[in-house]
Amino acid sequence: MVRALSVLAVIALDASVALAQQDPIKERKALMKNNADQAKVGAAMVKGEEPFDLAKVKKIFAAFENTAAKAPALFPEHSTDQPTADDSYSASPEIWQNMDDFKAKLAKFGSDAKAASTSVKDLDSFKAAFNNIGKNDCGGCHEKYRLKNGSAQR
């Protein structure tokens, strides 16, 4: 009985992974949109437009960690995309030419978000961590691996 349940659990997991992989472009764009939405919340706190809220900060960094964990699997070979009217951004072909570097940047993004989640206690520590991640992790990756309207963002 236990063995049968284990087999069913593995089959269910494989099926859910397969479903998620059916449209990796849609999945990765959804992750990035969620990151952007969370970054807007963080930017509002940094600018003083919204009060510092540790629960929201934890949610921001959790979203970043989630993206860092899931994104590598969402860039299979030949999954390039094109800008659309709704989304002017697309993945640069350089991702597939430098996959090890791309994955290393995602891993650093995840570890930086995890470290920030545990170390941030107040607005000042949030500003430092959030700005560091934005500049070095998000910015560093987007500069090299994201295109806007088909052109590099440099």
N, C-alpha and C positions, 0 to 999 in steps of 0.2 A: 504494500500500500504506500509506504513512504517512498519507495523507489518510483512508483508510478506518478506520485505527486511531484517528485523531483524532475522527472522527465517532462511532465506537463509544464512545470515552471520554466524549464529551459526552452521548451518550444514556444511558450508565450513570450518570453524575453526575446528570443530570436525574431519572432513575428513583429514585436513592437519596434525593434531596431530596424527591421526591414521596412516597416511602414514609414518610419522617420527618414530613412534613406531614400524613399521614393522621390522626394523632392528636396534635395539638400539645399538648393538655392533658396527656396521658400523658407526652410528652417533656419538657415544662417541669417537671412535678412530679418526674420522675426527676432532672433537673438540680438542682432545689432540694433534693431529698433528699440527693443527693451533697454539695451544699454544706453541709447540716446535719451530715452524717457527718464531713466534713472539719473543720468548725468545732468539733465535739466533740473531735477529736484536738488541735486547737490550744488549746482551752480547758483541756484536761488539762495541756498543757505550761505554759500561763500560770499555772495554779493550783499547779504543782509536783507534780501527781499522776503525770506522766510526764516523763522526762528530755527536754531539748531535743534535737531530732534534725533537722538541717538538711535531710536528704533528705525527711522527712515535711513539713517546712515548705514546701519547694519543691512538693510534691504538693498541699498545701492551696491555695497561691496559683495553681497551674496549674488546679486545679478551678474556682476563682473566675474566672480568665481565660476558661476554656472556657464557663462559664455566660454570662458577659458577652457573648461573641462569638455564641453560639447563641440566646440567649433572645429577642432582638428578633423573629426570624422565627417564634417559637413563640407569638405573641400576635396571630394574625390576627383581623380583625373577627369579632364574634359567636362568639368562642371562650371565653365565660364558663363557669365551672365552679361546682359546688356543693360544700359540705363533705360529707364522708362519715364513716362510722364509723371508717374507717382514716385519714382525713386531715381534720382539722377546719378546714384553711385553704383559702381560695379567692382568686382574683384579683378585685380590686375593679373595678367598672365604670369607675372613674376612670382606669384605664390607657388605655382606648380614648378617653376624653374628653381626655386629656393625653398622647397618644402621644409627642410630641416630648420632653416632660419625662421620661417614662418611659425612652425610649431614651437620653437624655442621662445619666440616673442609671446605667444599665447601662454606658455607655461609661466613665463616671468609675470605676465599680466595677472594670472591666477594667484601666484604666490604673493605678489605685491598686494592684491586685493585682500587676501587672507590675512596677511600681516597687518594691513590697515584696519581690518575689521576688529582685530584683537587689541590694537594699540590706541585707536582713537577713543578719547574720553570727553573731549570738549571741542568747541568751535575751532580753536587755534590748531589743535592736532589734526582735526578734520581738514582744515584748509591746506595744511602742509601735505598730508597724505593724498588728498583728492587732486591737488594741483600736480603733484609728482606723478601720479598715475595718468592723469590727463596728458601731461606733456611727454613723459617718457614711454609709457605703455601704449595708450591710445594713439597719441600723435606719432610716435615712432613707427608703429605698424601702419597707420593710415597713410603716412607720407610715402611709404614704399609699396604698400600692397593694396591701396584703394584708388580707384579712378573716379573722377567726376566728369560726367558727360564724355567718357572715353579717354580722358586725358589725366596724366599723373597730377597729383595735388602739390607738387613741389613748388 
